[in-house]
Amino acid sequence: MHRFLNFKSLAWFFGMLSIYCIGIGFAYGQAISGNLTGTVSDPAGAVVNGAQVQATNVATGQQITTTTKASGDYLFSNLPVGTYTVSATAPTFQTTTVPNVPKELHHGRGFGRRAPG
């Protein structure tokens, strides 16, 4: 009978371990953020290097700032889900603002903005 209890305990342990591992896998897959990308260019279509791009969460007011690369591209990584106001500014250009940019789960969101000259 002692062997039977050992086997039963071991089977219960591995069964619970399996359920736990499956649960961890599902929990790990729950994303609450994503990336927001884009390109800043001038009215002639030339990319703007070194432009400051700011994303402001409409609900929380949280502001995140990044700078465009030589290609004019910017990236906000791991941005919490929500609606954002995105603005771009660079020396000798007017600030351009895009309101109500949605950031949803599992969707990369990108858009290009032309900086008015």
Helices and strands as residue ranges (DSSP letters): H 2-28, E 33-41, E 52-57, E 63-67, E 73-80, E 82-89, E 96-103, E 109-114
